[in-house]
Amino acid sequence: MTGTADADLDDEHKTFTWGHTALEAEFATASDGTPRLVRLGDAAAADPEAALPLVELTALGHGSGWSGPRFTGTAFGTRLEYRGHRTARRGDLERLTVELHDPATGLTAFAELSSPDGIPVLRSRTRLRNDGTEPLDVQSVTSLLLGGLPSPDALDVHRARNDWLAECRWYGEPLRDTVADINVAAHQHDSRAALVLTGRGSWPTDGHLPMGALTERDGDRTWLWQIESPAGWRWDLGERAGGTYLALNGPTDAEHHWRVRLAPGEEFTTVPGVLALGSGFDAAMGALTSYRRAVRRPHPDHSALPVIFNDYMNTLMGDPTTAKLLPLIDAAAEAGAEYFCVDSGWYDDTQGWWDSVGEWLPSQRRFPDGGIQVVLDRIRAHGMVPGLWLEPEVVGVRSPVASALPPEAFFQRDGVRLTEQGRHQLDLRHPAARAHLDRTVDRIVGDWGVGYLKLDYNIVVDPGTRAPGDLAPGAGLLGHAQAYLDWLSDVLDRHPGLVIENCASGGMRMDGATLAVSQLQSTSDQQDPLRYPPIAAAAPTAVPPEQGAVWAYPQPEFDDDLIRFTLGGALLGRIHLSGHLDRMSAHQLGLVRDAVTVYKSVRGDLARAVPFWPLGLPGWTDHWLALGMRTPDDHTAYISVWRRGGAPELLLPVPHLTGREVHAEILHPSAPTTGKADWTADGLRVSLPHAPGVLLVRLSWTPGR
C-alpha cells in the first residue's frame, strides 16, 4: 500500500493512502485546501474538518488564529496548500514526503513521514524552505500533528517524571482532569485549554521524559509518543471538534527562546516526533522498542551485551588510584566482568578537579609508578576491555584549555562567555572545540587502547547560547546538541569498535536522538539498592533493555539476601557491576559470579525482547514490582519480580500466556532459595518470604500450545 511517486490527490475523494501492512495512513483535504492526516492504523477515518493540518507554524508577523497555550490554529496552518507527494523506500523504511506551499510568503513546507516496515510506528518531521523574497523569522513549527482522536471523556493520559535519582516515574490521569468540558455547543467554540508538557535546557529529560501516551478507558487502543530532541521539546493535547488532538514540537520561541531566520533559499528541519500504536500500553511500547532498534546506529555491542564493571557507584566514588584499582580489577575479572571502566578522577592531580577539567591527561599523583598504563594493562591482562570516564563538553575555569581555545569555541550570551558551576561549555559547532575533543578521544582510544568511554555531562545551560549567527539562545543550544551527536558519529566512524555510554548525572539526557547514536544509556545515579527497582523496572520505557545500564553494587557488608537483591535488579537490562568486590569473601564473590553467569545465559534473548509489565508500570513506593521481557520467537519470557514489603505472596497476570502450558524456572538466585514461582491457570504465583527479595523467572512454552 505504497503511494505513487509525485502523485496528486484523487480528484473525486481528495484522499490518498500510504504505509505498509502494520501501519496505514490516510490523508484527505479539508475545505481550506490543506491536506490532513485523517486515519492512522485501523481506526475509522476522521472528518477532515476535525483533523489538523499536516504542519502548523508561527512566525513573526504571522501568528495564531486564536489566543491560548496552543501552537495549533495558526495563520500558516490554514494557508499551506497541497502541491504534491512522493514516496520512496530506503532499506526497511517506507517514506512519504508531502509538499505544501504558502503563496502569500513563498514558504514551502515538506511533511516528511517514515515508518519501519512491519512496525506500527510513524515518524514525522517538517522541513521548511523559504522560496519567497523576504526573510522569515520562524517561532515554532510542529513535527507531528494528529487530530480526530476519541473524545477526552474516553481517554487517560500518561506522563513520566524523570528527576535525578528518581527516573522514569510514570503516572496517569483522565485527560478531562486538565481539558475540562466547557459545553462547546453553548459557546460555538472549542476549548482553548491544553495539557502542555515541555523540556528545557541542555538536560532535555530533566523533569519529564519527552514522551507520553493516551489509552482508551473502555477500549484497548494506545497512542504512545516520543520527541527525538537533544535539546528543547514540547507536546500538547487538547479538544477539537469533539475529539482530541496531539501536537509534537521541538523547541519554541515562547518556551525555549528558540527562533530561526530563514533567508530566501534557506532551509530548516525540525526534530522528529514519533507515534506508536498498540492494543494496550505494553503492545505500543513493544512497537516503540522495535522502532528504536530499527533506527539507531548499528553496533556489535547491541547484540554482544558484555558485562561492564565501573568503579564509581558506592565504591571509589571518583577517587581511583593504582593501589585501589588493581585488586578491584582482579576481583571484577573473577566475577565475570568483560569491560572495566575507570570512572571520574583519573585526571585529578589537584585534589579538586571540578573546575579544572578539560585537558584529560592522567594524574601522576594517582598513578605514580608507570602511570595509568599500568592500570589499563592489568585490565587487558585479564581479557577485559579498558574504559575511561570523560565529560567532553565542559572545560573548568582553572583549566589551561579555557584560555587556549578561542572565546567563540564556548557558549556565550551577548558576547559574554557563560560559566556554570565553575565550568565553561564548549560549542561543538566551532571547529576549535571539535578539534580539541578529536585530539582527546584519538589519544585515549587510539594511543592508549581504551575501548569504552563513559561520556558524562553534569551542568545545565538554559536557555542556551547565542553565538554569531544565532537568532536566539534556544536555537544555539539545539545547534550545539545536534553538532555533538554529529561529533559522536564521527568518533564511531573512526573507532568502530569503541563503545560509548551516554550519561548526564544518570538519566538527564535520556532522549531518542542521543540513544540512536550511543550504545548505552545510564539510567540513574541512585545509590540506594532499595530505591533502584522502580527505576530499573520502568527504564525500558525510555531505552531498549540492551542499552539500559542498571547499577548492581553488592557490598561485603551486605547479607546474602541484599547481595542477591541488588544483583537481581539488573538482570533484564545492561548489568553495570560495582561494589568493593575485592573485599568480599569467597562465598560472597561466588554469589556475584553466579548472577553474572545467569545474565550471560539470557542476554542473547534480551537483545531481541520487548518489555511488558505484569503489575503495570511501577510506582515509586510499591511493595511489589515486576518487569517482563518477551522474545519474538514466542516461546520464552523472563520476569524480574522484586518484593520490598507487603504480603509475602503475589499473583502476576501474564495475559499473553493465558491458557498455555507454561514451565516456570527460577534463574536467580541460582543457589537454593526460599522463593517460589509456580505457573497457574491465572498467571505466575510468586512467593518471597523475606523482604527485600528478588526472583528472575524464565517462562517457557511450546508455540501454539
N, C-alpha and C positions, 0 to 999 in steps of 0.2 A: 504494500500500500504506500508506495513512494510516489510523490507528486512528480509532475513533469517539469523538466528544466525550463526556466524562463517562461512559465505558463501564465495565463491570465485567469482571473476568476471566471467560473462558469457563468455564462450570460444570463441563464434563466434563474438559477438559485443564488448566484453570487456567493458560492461556497467552494471550498476545496478541502481535501483531507491529506494528511501526511503522517507518517510514522512507521510502525512495524507491528509484529504480532503481539507484543507485550504492551504497546502504548500507541494509541491512535489519537491524533488531534484533528479537530475540525475547526475551520475558520469561516467566518461569514462577515459580510459588510453591513454596517449599520446605516441608518438613514443619512448620516453626515458624511458618508463616503469612506469612513475609516474601517479597516479590517480588524476583526476581533476574534480572540480565541473563545469559541462558544462550547466546545466539548473537549474533555481530556479523559481518556480511558473509556470505561463502559457506562459513564453517566449519560443521562439524557441531555441533549443539546439545549443550551440556554437561549433565550431570546437575545438576538444581537444588541437590542437596546439596553438590556440588563447587564450585558458583558462590558468589559472595559477595552479601550483602545489598546493596541499592542504596545504602544510607547506613550508615556506621559513625561513631560519635562517642563521645567520652569527656567526662564532666562530673564535677565534684566530687561525691563520693558515689555515682558510677555509673562504675566503672572498666572494666577489661578482664576477659575470662573466662580469661585465662592470662597468664603472665609472658613477657616478651621485648620485642624492639625494634619490634614492630608496633603499628599502630593499627587492626588488624582483630580479629575475635573479641571485640568489645566487648559490654558488657551491653545497650546500646541497640540494637546491630545485630540482635540476635535478638528484640527486642520491637517494632520499628517495623512494624506490620501494615499491609497494603494497605487503602486506603479508596476508591480510585478513580483514574482517569486521564483526562486530556483532551488533545486535540491541537489545533493551530492552525497556520496558515501566515502568515508575515509577510514579504512580498517573496519572496525566493528561499529563505528559511529554513523548513524543517519543524521544528515544535516539539512536544515532548511533556512533560507535567508529570504525574508520578506522586505521589499524595498518600499519606503514611504517617502513622501515629499510634501513640503510646505511651500506653496507657490508665493506666499507673502514675503518670506525671508530667503528662500532658496535653500533652506536646510533640508538635507536628505538624511533619513534615519534608516538603519538596517536592523531589523529584529533577527538576531542570529540564534537559532534554536538547534539543539542537537540531543540525541538520545542513543545510548548504547543498545545495540540490537539484543532483544530478549530481556531487557530490564525496564520495568515501568517507572522510568525516571526521565524528567525533562530538565534540560539545562538551557538557560537563556541569558543572553546579554544583548546590549544595544550599542551599535556603532553609529556615531554621528559624523557627518561630513558637511562642512559649510560650503555649499555650492552657490551661495549668494555673493553679493558685492561688498557687504559690510561685516565687520567683526560681530560676533555673538558671544555674550558672557553667560554661560550655562550655569545654573544654580542647583539643579537637581535633574536627574534622569533615571527612570526605572530600569531595572534589569529584567524583571519578570512581573507580569500582571495577570491575574486570573479573577474573573467575576463569575456571577451565576452560580456560586456555591449555595448549599442549603441555607435556610434562614438561621440567623444567630440563635433563635429559640432551640434549634436542634443540635447545636454544636458545643463541645467543650474545647477550650484552647489550652495548650501545654507549652510551658517555657522551662528553661534550665538555668537557675542561678549558677554562677561559676566564680566563686571567690577564692582567694588564696587560702590554701589548706582545706577548702570545702568545695571542691569542684563537682560539676555535673549533677546538681541537685534539682531534679525535675519536679514541677508542681503543676496542677491543673485547676481550672475553674470554668464555670459556664461562661461562654462569650457574652451572654446577656448581663453578666455582672459589671461589665465595662461599657458595652454598647447597649444602652437602655432602649426599650421600646417607647418611642415618643408619640405613637399614633400618627404614622406617616400620612394616612388618609385625611386626617384633620388639618394637616399643615401643607399638604401637596408638595412635600419636600423631604428628601432623605435626611436621616440623622447626620449631623456633622461630626459626631463622636467617632473616635477611632482608638483602638488599642495599639499603642505605638511602643516599640522596643528599639533601643539604639545601643551601639557600642562605639566608644570613643577612644582616641589616643593611640599610642604605639603598643599598648596591650589590647588587641582587638577582642579578646574574650574575657576581659576583666569585668565582672558584674553579671554578665549573661553569656551563654553560648550564642553564636549568630544563627540560631536555629529556632524552630517552633513546630507545632503540629495542631491540626484540627481533627477531632474524632466525632463521629456521629453518636449521639447518646443512645438512640434506639436502633442503630444500624451497626455495620461493621466497617464502614469506609474510613480511611485515614488519609489526610494530606499532610505530608511531612516535608519541611524545607530547611535549607541552609543557604547562607550567603557566603560566597568564597572571597572574602575580603581580608587582606592582611593589615588593613587599617580600619577606617570607619565604616559603619553599616547601619541600616535601618530597615525594619519591616513594620507594616501596619495592617490591621484588619478592621473592616467597617461594614456597614449595611448599605446596600444599593439595590433599589428596585425590588425589595422584598427578599433579597438573598444576601450573601456575604461575598466580599471581595478580599483578595490578598495582594499586597504590593510589596515587592522586594527591591531595595535600593542599596547602593553603595553609600559613600559619604554625601552629605548635602551642605548647602551654604548655611541654612538655619541652625543645624545641629552640629556641624563639624568644621565650620569655617572653610568649606570647600567651594571652589569656583574655578572654572577653566574658561579661557578666552579662545574661541575658535576664529582665527583669521580666515579669510576666503581660501578654500582649498585644504584647510587643516581638518584633522580627524581626532576623535576621542572615543575610546571603547570602555564601557562600564565593567565592573567586576561581575562575575556570573552569579545568577540566582538559580537554585536547583530545587526541584519539587519531585518528591517520590510519592507514589500511590501504593496503597495496600489494603487488604481486608483485615484491618486492625493495626495497632501501632507496631507490633512485632514484625508483621509482614512488610510494612512500609520501611522499617529500619533495616530489615534484611535486604530490601531492594537498594536502599541508600548505601549500605555496606558494599554491595556488589558494584554499584556505580563508582564508589571511591576507589575500589581496586582497579576498575577499568580505566580511569582517567589519570592515575598517578604515574609518576616516572618509574619505569621498570627497574628492578634492582634485585640481585640474588638474595639479599637479606630478607626479602618478603616471603621467601619460601624456606630459607635455612633456619631462621629464628634462633641464632646462637644465644647461649646463656651469658649474661653480662654481669660482672661484679663491678660495683662502683664504690669507692672507699669513703664517700661522703656521709650518707644518711645515718645518723646515730652512731657514727664510727669516728673517722678522723675529722670530719666537720671543717674542712678547709685547712687542715694542719698536717699535710703529708711531709714525711722525711724518709730518707733511705732506711733508717733504723726501724721506723714504724711500718714501712711498706713491705719490706722483704718477707717477714713472717706472714703477713696478710696475703701476699701473693701466693706463697706456698700453700696456705690453707684454702684459699679460693680455688686453686687448681685441684686440690684433693677433693673438694666438694663438687667438682664437675663444671666449674666456670670455663667458658671458652673465649671470652673477652675480659680484659681487666682495665678499667678506666680510672686514672688518677684524676680526681676532681680538683676543685679550686685550691689555690695556694701554692702550686708547684713553682710559680714565678716570683714568689714573695721573698725579697731579700731585706725588706724594711720592717717586718712585723706590723704592717699597717697598709695593706695593699689596695684598699678600696678605691682611693683617689689617686693611685699611681700606676694603674694598669695601662697597657697599650703596647708595650714593646714585645711581650710574650717571649721572654728569654728565661731559661731555667735558673732558679735560685742556686747560688753557690753555697749559701748558708744551710739550706735544706738538704743538698746533695753534695757533700764536701769532697768525697773521695771517688773520683771517676765521673761525677756529675749525674745527670738524670739518665744517661745511657745505661748505667748500672741497673737502674730500676726497669727500664724498658727491655734490657737484655734478659733480666730474670723472668719477666713476663713471657717473652718469646721462648725461653728455655723450657718452660712448662707447656709449650704448644698453644699458648693463648695469644690473642691479638692485643697489642697495647693500645690504650686510648687516653686522651687528654681532654680536660675541660677547657673551654675558651669562651670568652664573652667578646665577640669580634667587633660589635658596633660601638663600643664605648671606649673612651680614652680619658684617663684620670687627669685632673687639673695639674697634678705634680709630675705627670709623665713627660719625658722628653719628646714624645710624639706630638703632644699638644702644641708645641711650638715648631716642630719640624715640618708639619703639614700646613698647607696654606689655609687661611681662615675660611675660604669658600668650601673646604672639604668637610665642614661641620655644620650642624643645624644652627640656624640663625633667625632672628626676627628684627626687622628694622636695622639691619647691619650689626646687631649685637649677637655674639656667639652665645648660645644657650648653655646653661650649666644646671644639671640636676644631680643633687646628692654628691657634689664634688666630682662630677664627670661631665664630659662633653659627648655629644652624639655625632658619629660620623654620618655623612650623607653619601650613600653608595652611588649616587648619580655622578659624583665628582671623580674624575679619573685618578687623582692622587689618593683618595680614600680607598678606592678599589685596588690600586696597585699596592698599597700598604698591606691590605689583607691578603692579596695574592702572594706576596712575598712571605707573609707569616705562615699561611697554610702550606705553601710549597716547601718551606723549611721544615715544618713539623711533620708533614706527611711524606714529602719526597726525600728529605735528607735524614730525618730521624726514624722513618719507618713506622710512624703511627698510623693505625688503620681504622681508628674510631675517634670521632670528635663529638663531644657534647657541647653544643652551642647554646649558651645561656643568654639571658637578657633581663636585667634586673632594675631598670629605671623606666619611668613612664614620661613621655613627652606628649603634651596635649595643649593646643590642637595640632601642632606640627612645626614645620619650618617654612620660611619664606625666602628662598634663595632667589637670585636674579632670574626672572622668567616665571616665577610662581605668582599667580594672581592672588592666592590665599594660602595660609599655612596648611590647611587640610589637604590641599592639592599637593603641596610639597611632601607631606607625610606619606600620602598614597604613592607618589612617585618614588620616594626612597624605598618604601616597603616592597614595591614591585622590582626595583633595581636590586634589592637584597636577594630576592628569590632568583632573579636572573644570575646574580653572582654565585649563588649556591649551585645552580645548574651548571655553570661553567666549571666550578670546582669539581663537581662529579664527572664532568666530561674529561677533565684532565686526570682525575684519580678515580676511575670507575669502580675500584674495589673498596673505596672508602665508605664507611657507614656513618651517617650523620644523625644525631639525636637532637630534636628541637625542644628547647626548654625556655621558659620565661617565668622564673620563680614558680616552677611547676607548670600549671596548665593555663597561663595567662596569654598564651599565643597559640591556642589550640584551634586554628581556623583551617578551613578546607584548602585554601590556596597554599599555605605552608606545608600541610600534610601531603599535598600532591608532589612535593619535591623532596622532603626529608624522609628518612627511613623509619625513624622512631619519634615518639612524642612522649615527653614527661607528663604524667597525669596529675602529679601533686608533689608538694614538699611536706605533706602530712607526716609527722614523726610518731604519732600515737597509733600503735597497731590495732587498737580497738575502734579508732575512728576512720581508718583507711577502708574498711569493707564497703561502705556505701559509695565511695569514690570508685573503687575497683569494679563494683558491680554495675555502675552506670557508665563507666568510661567507654564501652563500646558504642554508646550513642554518639560519641564525638569522634571516635577513631577506630578503625578496624583492629581486631584483637592482636594481630601480629605486629601492629605498630604502637600499641599502648603500653608504655613502660610503667610497671607497677612495682613499687619497692617491696622487698621482703628482707627485713633486717633482724633476724634472730640474734639474741644476745646470750652470753654464757650465764647471766643471772636469771634468765627466763626458765620457768619449769617446762617440762616436755610439752604440755598442752599449749602453752603460749608460743613455743617454738613452732609447733605444727600449725598453729593458727596463723601466724604472720607469714609462713611459707605458703600455706594453702590458698591464701587470698590472691596470689599472683599467678596461679597455675593456668588460668584461662586468658592470660594476657602475655606480655613480654616480661618474664621474671627478671627483675633487677636486684640481684643479691647485694646485701651489705651486711654490716654487723661485724663484731670482733670474733670472727671465726678462728683466729689464731689463738684465742684464749679459751676455746671450748674443749671440753673433754672429748675423748674418742666417741663416746656414746652420743653426745650432742652433735658432733660433726657428722656422725652417721645419719642422724635424723635429717640434717640438711642435704646430705648426699642422696638419701632416699627420695626426698621431694624433687630434687633436680633430675634424678633418673626418671621419675614419673613424668615430669614436664617434657623431657626429651622423647618419651614414648607417645605423647599426644600432640606435640607441636606441629607435626605434619598435617593433622586434621585442622588445627586452628588456622592455618594459613588459607583455608578454603571455607571455613564455617561461618555461619551468620548467627547473630545473637538472638536470644529470647529471654523473657523474664517470667518464670512460673508464678511469682508472687507480685507481679507488676514492678514498675520501676521503684528502686529502694528509697525509703525515707531516711533522713539523717539519723533519727533516733530509733529506727525499727530494731526490735529484738532479733528477728529472723530476716535474712536476706538471701536471695538466690539469683544466680546468673547461669543461663544455659547457652550452649553452643551446639548448633545443628549442622551436620555435614551435608554437602549437596548430594551425596550418593544415597541418602535416605536409608541408612541402616545403623547410624551411630549418632548419639548425642551425649554431651557432657553437661553436668550440672554441678556448680560450686554452691554449697549451702553453708552459711555462717549462722551461728547462734551466739548472740551477745547477752541474752537474758530471756525471760519469759518461760513458758511451758517447755518441757524437755522433748516434746514430740510434735511433729507438724506434718500435714499432708500437702504436697506440692502438686497442683494440677499441671498436666502436660497435654494440652488438648490435641496436639497433632499426633499423639501416640494412643489416643483413646481407642480401645477395642483391639489393640495389638498384643501379641505375645512378646513381652519385653523382659530382657535379662538385665538386672541391676548389679553392678560390681563396684565396690569401693576401691578407688585407686590411691587416695590419700586420706588419712595416714596409711602408709603401706604396711606398717607393723600392725599387730593385733590391736584393735581399738574397741572401745565400748560403744562407739557409734554404730548405728544400723541404718540400712537403706533397703526397703523392700518394695517391689512393684505390686500394685493392687489394681483392681478394676477402676478405681477413682484417681489413680496417679501414683506418685512416688511418696511413700510414707518414710519419714526420716526421724531417727531418734538420736539426740545428742545429750546425754545425761549431764554433761559438765559444760559450763559456760565460762570463758569463751571456748567455742568448739567449731570445727570446720570439717567438711567432707567434700571430696571430689568424687563424683559418681559417674561411671560410664553406663549409659543405657544402650543396649544393642538389640536388634531385632532383624528378622528376615523381611526384606522388602515385599510388600503385598500381604503380609500376614499380621 
